[in-house]
Amino acid sequence: MKSIISLFCFIFAFGVAEAKDLNRQLAPDMARVYGFLIGQSISLTRIGMEFPALRNEAELARMRFSAKFGESEKKLEEILRSMLGSKFDETDRQLRASIEANAKKQALTRPDAAAFLELMAARARGEIADEFLKPLLIAKYADRPAAEFVDGWRQTFVSDGSGKARGVKIHLQIPKSFGSKESPRPHIVRNWTSQDGKGPIVLVLDIREVGAAVTQKSLDEEFGPDMVKDVVGPDGQVLNSGKFKHETYPGFWVQAVRAEERATMKVQIAFQLYQIFARDKAVAIGCFSTLDEGARSDPKTVFQELQPLCLQVLNTLVLPGAYE
């Protein structure tokens, strides 16, 4: 099994996105949702003014939305202020004036107002288009994605076992704000990147043929420092490792830092890997984050963010075949 497991130094081949400036990469998304929020607020104010009987309902809708997304709104403004600096106040004033002027050009009937209040009730429940919802979540949870998961903001991935899943049926949950995409790599079923595809954290689902069933006994016999080093590779530093059981299947986990080089770019990658042996298939959940020269330079700090997130994702992994 050692020669097979050595293949699992694997997922580094897919490449991890380099660390990116949150403000620079997400500026268009943040600006768009900020305008969305201004328009929403102006609409509620207008409803209250033009239809006094709906004023209390409009204010209640505002309060309910704020209870759900108030922290996101506050963080969003902080991000935009950081981006624009001294230009923020004037830009904000011009944007509000433009949106309000456009709103006044549109007729507002009582049925329109009632329909908008129904829409606000749905938004307060989190029923918002992803183009607006994801930036709100990113603003609030960018530096604590595990909290996003705990708060119930999740997306679900389901595989019937076809294609790259190699016959393994899977049910898995990922933070809602993560961007999802197919991978060109033959063993990577799917990968997800934080901040809607623009962030430093990448989650990977990898499935491979082992060739023979791996049992708890065979894993116990093989598992040790040499095997773990094979997984991490010669350019990696093992920080911690161990064995675990997922549903009825044996598995092991590794926490490490590894140097990677792509063309002229050199990066350090912190990763947490959970490898599960589902009979003759190896199912891996890998959680990766680039290290940089700034706030994300200390692996311990990065793992404080990465490890709880990876564990939460792992705990949602359901392999129906374990009970067949």
Residue pairs with C-beta under 8 A, 6 or more apart in sequence:
1 210
1 214
1 218
1 219
1 222
2 222
2 226
2 227
2 230
4 210
4 211
4 282
5 222
5 227
5 230
5 231
5 275
6 230
6 231
7 208
8 206
8 208
8 231
8 273
8 275
8 282
8 284
9 230
9 231
9 232
9 233
9 236
10 187
10 206
10 208
10 284
11 188
11 204
11 206
11 271
11 273
11 284
11 286
11 288
12 233
12 258
12 260
12 269
13 185
14 183
14 185
14 188
14 191
14 204
15 260
15 262
16 202
16 260
16 267
16 269
16 288
16 289
16 290
17 193
17 198
17 199
17 200
17 202
17 290
18 265
18 267
18 290
19 200
19 290
19 291
19 292
19 294
19 296
20 198
20 199
20 200
22 79
22 138
22 142
22 195
22 198
22 199
23 30
23 79
23 82
23 83
25 195
25 198
26 79
26 135
26 138
26 195
26 196
26 198
27 83
29 131
29 134
29 135
29 138
29 196
30 76
30 79
30 80
30 83
30 135
30 139
31 80
32 131
32 132
32 135
33 76
33 131
33 132
33 135
33 136
34 76
34 77
34 80
34 95
35 95
35 99
36 132
37 73
37 76
38 95
38 96
38 99
39 99
39 103
40 65
40 120
40 123
41 62
42 96
42 99
42 100
42 103
43 103
43 116
44 58
44 59
44 61
44 62
44 116
44 120
45 58
46 103
46 108
47 54
47 55
47 58
47 108
47 113
47 116
47 117
48 54
48 55
48 58
48 59
49 55
50 108
50 113
51 110
51 113
54 110
54 113
54 114
54 117
57 117
58 113
58 117
61 117
61 120
61 121
61 124
62 120
64 120
64 121
64 124
65 120
65 123
65 124
66 73
67 124
68 124
68 125
68 126
69 136
69 140
71 140
72 136
72 137
72 139
72 140
73 136
73 139
75 139
75 140
76 135
76 136
76 139
79 139
80 88
81 88
84 91
122 128
126 133
126 153
128 136
133 176
134 176
134 177
134 196
135 196
137 148
137 153
137 175
137 176
137 177
138 177
138 195
138 196
138 199
140 148
141 147
141 148
141 151
141 153
141 175
141 177
142 194
142 195
142 199
143 305
144 305
145 175
145 177
145 178
145 194
145 201
145 305
145 309
146 305
146 308
146 309
146 312
148 175
148 176
148 177
149 173
149 175
149 309
149 312
149 313
150 312
153 175
153 176
153 177
154 173
154 174
154 175
154 176
154 316
155 173
155 174
155 175
155 176
155 178
155 180
156 171
156 172
156 173
156 174
157 170
157 171
157 172
157 173
157 174
157 180
157 190
157 205
158 170
158 171
158 172
159 165
159 168
159 169
159 170
159 189
160 169
161 167
161 168
161 169
161 170
163 189
164 186
164 187
164 188
164 189
164 207
165 189
165 207
166 207
166 208
166 209
166 281
167 281
168 207
168 278
168 281
168 283
168 319
168 321
169 319
169 320
169 321
170 189
170 205
170 283
170 317
170 318
170 319
171 316
171 317
171 318
171 320
172 205
172 285
172 313
172 316
172 317
172 318
173 313
173 316
174 180
174 192
174 203
174 313
175 192
175 194
175 309
177 194
177 195
177 196
178 192
178 193
178 194
178 195
178 196
178 197
178 199
178 201
178 203
179 192
179 193
179 194
179 195
179 196
179 197
179 198
180 190
180 191
180 192
181 190
181 191
181 192
181 193
181 197
182 190
183 189
183 190
183 191
183 204
187 206
187 207
187 208
188 204
188 205
188 206
189 205
189 206
189 207
190 204
190 205
191 202
191 203
191 204
191 205
192 202
192 203
192 204
193 199
193 201
193 202
193 203
194 200
194 201
194 202
200 289
200 290
200 292
200 296
201 287
201 288
201 289
201 305
201 306
201 309
202 286
202 287
202 288
202 289
203 285
203 286
203 287
203 288
203 310
203 313
204 284
204 285
204 286
204 287
204 288
205 283
205 284
205 285
206 282
206 283
206 284
206 285
206 286
207 281
207 282
207 283
207 284
208 281
208 282
208 284
209 280
209 281
209 282
210 277
210 280
210 281
210 282
211 280
212 280
213 277
213 279
213 280
214 250
214 277
214 279
214 280
214 282
215 250
216 245
216 250
219 243
219 250
219 251
219 252
219 277
220 243
223 243
223 252
225 238
228 238
228 241
228 252
228 254
229 236
229 238
231 254
231 273
231 275
232 238
232 254
232 256
232 258
233 258
235 258
235 259
235 260
236 256
236 257
236 258
236 259
237 256
237 257
237 258
238 254
238 255
238 256
239 255
239 256
239 257
239 299
239 303
240 254
240 255
241 252
241 253
241 254
241 255
242 252
242 253
243 250
243 251
243 252
243 253
244 251
244 252
244 253
244 274
245 251
246 274
246 276
246 314
246 317
246 319
247 318
247 319
247 322
247 323
248 322
248 323
249 276
249 277
249 278
249 279
249 319
249 322
250 276
250 277
251 274
251 275
251 276
251 277
252 275
253 272
253 273
253 274
253 275
254 271
254 272
254 273
254 275
255 271
255 272
255 273
255 303
255 307
256 270
256 271
256 273
257 268
257 269
257 270
257 271
257 291
257 299
258 268
258 269
258 271
259 266
259 267
259 268
259 269
260 266
260 267
260 268
260 269
261 267
267 290
267 291
268 290
268 291
269 288
269 289
269 290
269 291
270 288
270 289
270 290
270 291
270 299
270 302
270 303
270 306
271 286
271 287
271 288
271 289
271 306
272 286
272 287
272 303
272 306
272 307
272 310
273 284
273 285
273 286
273 287
274 284
274 285
274 286
274 310
274 314
275 282
275 283
275 284
276 282
276 283
276 284
276 285
276 317
276 319
277 283
278 319
278 321
278 322
279 321
283 317
283 319
285 310
285 313
285 314
285 317
287 306
287 307
287 309
287 310
287 313
289 296
289 302
289 305
289 306
290 296
291 297
291 298
291 299
291 302
295 301
296 302
